[in-house]
Amino acid sequence: MECRSGCGACCISPSISGPIPGMPDGKAAGEPCVHLLADFRCGLFGRPERPAVCDRFKAAADVCGDSRQQAVWLLTELELATR
């Protein structure tokens, strides 16, 4: 599955415990990454400073669903289940 342009669910729903440029303590679940652009694209995509955890995330139907709304819901549920 290709990443859905303009989604950004993976930049909002999950927590990230490691440092992100501009967010040295990571980010809480539900908190948008500081690099999430207004059109819900990643401002670090393809750049060397993009965190490895973000680079390793691959879009898949079981976590991204059929829409941005589904992706937010699925990733939030996954976050809650794995706290």
C-alpha positions as CSV (number, residue, x, y, z in Angstrom):
1,M,0.0,0.0,0.0
2,E,1.2,3.5,-0.8
3,C,1.1,6.2,1.8
4,R,-2.1,8.3,1.4
5,S,-1.1,11.8,0.5
6,G,-2.6,14.4,2.9
7,C,-3.3,11.9,5.7
8,G,-0.8,12.6,8.5
9,A,-2.4,10.1,10.9
10,C,0.9,8.5,11.6
11,C,2.3,12.0,12.5
12,I,-0.5,12.6,15.1
13,S,-2.0,9.4,16.6
14,P,1.0,7.4,17.9
15,S,3.4,8.4,20.6
16,I,7.1,8.7,19.8
17,S,9.4,8.1,22.8
18,G,12.6,9.1,21.1
19,P,13.8,12.5,20.1
20,I,12.5,14.2,16.9
21,P,14.2,17.4,15.6
22,G,12.4,20.2,17.4
23,M,10.9,17.7,19.9
24,P,13.8,16.4,22.0
25,D,11.5,14.4,24.3
26,G,9.5,12.8,21.5
27,K,5.7,13.4,21.3
28,A,2.6,12.2,23.1
29,A,-0.1,10.2,21.4
30,G,-2.6,12.6,19.7
31,E,-0.1,15.4,19.6
32,P,0.8,16.5,16.0
33,C,4.5,16.4,15.2
34,V,6.0,19.8,14.7
35,H,7.0,18.8,11.2
36,L,3.5,18.0,10.1
37,L,2.6,20.5,7.4
38,A,-0.8,22.2,7.0
39,D,-1.7,19.9,4.2
40,F,-0.9,16.9,6.4
41,R,2.4,16.0,4.8
42,C,5.7,15.4,6.6
43,G,8.1,18.3,6.4
44,L,11.0,15.9,6.9
45,F,10.0,13.2,4.4
46,G,13.0,12.1,2.4
47,R,15.5,14.2,4.5
48,P,18.3,12.6,6.5
49,E,17.1,14.1,9.8
50,R,13.8,12.3,9.6
51,P,13.7,9.9,12.6
52,A,14.3,6.3,12.0
53,V,11.0,5.3,13.7
54,C,9.1,7.4,11.1
55,D,11.1,6.1,8.2
56,R,10.4,2.5,9.3
57,F,6.6,3.1,9.4
58,K,5.1,1.6,6.3
59,A,1.5,2.2,5.2
60,A,-0.6,-0.9,5.4
61,A,-4.4,-1.5,5.2
62,D,-4.6,-2.9,8.7
63,V,-3.3,0.4,10.2
64,C,-4.3,2.9,7.6
65,G,-7.7,1.7,6.5
66,D,-9.6,3.2,3.6
67,S,-9.5,6.9,4.7
68,R,-7.7,9.4,6.8
69,Q,-10.4,9.2,9.4
70,Q,-10.0,5.4,9.6
71,A,-6.3,5.7,9.8
72,V,-6.6,8.1,12.8
73,W,-9.0,5.7,14.5
74,L,-6.9,2.6,13.8
75,L,-3.6,4.1,14.9
76,T,-5.2,5.6,18.0
77,E,-6.7,2.1,18.9
78,L,-3.3,0.5,18.3
79,E,-1.6,3.1,20.6
80,L,-4.2,2.5,23.3
81,A,-3.7,-1.3,23.1
82,T,0.0,-1.1,23.3
83,R,0.5,1.4,26.1
